[in-house]
Amino acid sequence: MFYFNIYSMMGLAGMIAALLLTRLWKDNKRILLLLFNCGFLLVFNYKLFLFYAAYTVLNYLGYSLLCRVTFARLAWFIGFIAANIGIVSLTRFMEYGWLEHPIANLIVTIGLVYNVLKVIDAYYFAYFFRRDGQVPALDYANFILFIPTFTSGPILRFRDFIADSKKPYTVDSALIESSVKRIILGLFKAVVVAFYMRTVFDYIAGQELLFYHSIFLLFWFYLLIYVDFSGYSDIAIGFGRLLGYQIPENFKKPFLSPSMTQFWRNWHASLGDWFREHIFMFFSRKAISKWTGAYLSLLIMTLIGLWHGYTWPYFLYGLYHGGLMALENLFGLSLVNKKKSSKTYYYFRVVCTQILVAISVIVYSGNIDIVMKIYNGLLSFPSF
């Protein structure tokens, strides 16, 4: 991760200083940002720079074509998206060792699973807005290569980023203060708190587990993932604001979510919003039935699971969450209004939701042996 490298932090601070010194220059935010984004990637890893230079250029050509083409637009649209999904799939296969090729050593695709969503969002914009959706290559490249959100999100919206690009670079003392505080908070969460929480998790997970150990680890890991990931989001939001761009919030009090549907609007919100917007968009012109909503929820969450990784644990994780959301749709339990519900019912739903989430997020550990050990521990009881 970029934020663990002191030179990366110094580079971002230097870029912010350059913007402050040149704030009277109308296009300083756009031009200096592109130079910074490209220079940062080149210094970090020249292979990464070469990959993203080619990836950005090719997709900008496709995006521009889709803005202008008048025949078979849907076919072009689907083809460009399929090509990008194919690239992600190819890198996944190489990552898992399912496909080996000498060129694999020359490809560095850090952050691709995040950036492909931005590329697809731009294609949606081009498809629906046609020529009115055309933007300069400079702004498109900055959107794809934006360093603060490059590796871990939050996921930027194309239309919002382009709108921010048109605004002059303006900051005040209040913005600087709040952004710096956000960065410090994020660093403390991701570097300090998450480190010690992970140490505790690894220590207990290394022991023989009984049911109470496993229950503790499930909830502890849930909290650990939140602290770690929300820390990265805090840092990205802080730096993004200092660079002149509004970054969407990724976590909106997820522990107070009274349903799985509301949980995914509050947990990694930019990811959940992206999938909802891009899947539901084709069904938004007419009211959908409960069954259609249930099927779409199942589809969206399965895709989110596969987005995390082409493995059975992630697939089953998506299927599990999608199945629960589908049931909420069918039985009218998707939304709980705190103001119109009794406190007892509302917080009962909150507790139930958190339990359902906690028993599944352990898949984010990425270690199937640890996952199975913890689940098996739930069935182990002390002998008396």
Secondary structure, DSSP 8 states (H G I E B T S, - for coil): -GGG-HHHHHHHHHHHHHHHHTTTSTTHHHHHHHHHHHHHHHHH-HHHHHHHHHHHHHHHHHHHHHHH--SSHHHHHHHHHHHHHHHHHHHHHHHTTSS--GGGGG---TTHHHHHHHHHHHHHHHHHHGGGG---HHHHHHHHH-GGGTTT-----HHHHHHHHTS-----HHHHHHHHHHHHHHHIIIIIIHHHHHHHHHHHHTS---HHHHHHHHHHHHHHHHHHHHHHHHHHHHHHHHTT-----S-S-GGG-SSHHHHHHHSSHHHHHHHHHHHHGGGTTS---HHHHHHHHHHHHHHHHHHH-SSHHHHHHHHHHHHHHHHHHHTT-S---TTTS-HHHHHHHHHHHHHHHHTTGGGGG--HHHHHHHHHHTT-----
